[in-house]
Amino acid sequence: MERLTCISCGTYIQVGKGAVRFPCPECDEIIGRCKRCRELGKRYVSKCGFEGP
C-alpha cells in the first residue's frame, strides 16, 4: 500500500483509510490528504501555488 504524507498536517497517511490522493488540477503534483484534514476542511497549497479546501 502506498504511503504518503498529508499536505496539510504532514502526518503519514494510507490511501483507503479515509485518506485520498489526487493530482493538483494545475501542475499534476500528487496531493495526499488525511481523513481529519479533509473533514475539517483545512486548506492546502501545492507547489505551483494552487490552494484548496
N, C-alpha and C positions, 0 to 999 in steps of 0.2 A: 504494500500500500504506500502511496506517495506521501511524503511528509513535507509540509510547508510551514512557513510562519505567517501569522495573521498580519496584514499590512497595517492594521490599526493599533494593535496592542503588543505585537511581537511574540506572542506565545506560539508554541508549536501546535499545529493542528493536523488532524487526519481527515481528509476529504471523505464524506459519507457519514460522519458522526455529527451532523448538524452544521458542518462547515462546508464551504464551497470554494471552488477555484474557477476562475474565468479570465479571459483576456481583456485587457484595457480596451475600450472602444476607440481610443485614439492611437495608441502605439503598440498594441498587442502584447505588452508586458503581462505575464501571468500574475494575477492577483489572488491571494488567499485571504479568506475572511472566516473567523471563528464564529461559532453559534452565538456567543454572548454579544460580540460587537455587532453582528447582524441584527439581533433582537433589539439592541439599544439604539441602533441607527447611527453608530459612531462614524464620523467622516474619515475618509482616506484620501490620499493623494498619490497618484502613480508617478513614475519617473518623469513623464512628459508634462506633469502639472495638472492632469485631469483629476477633478475632485468628484467624489461620490459619497452618498449617504451610507 
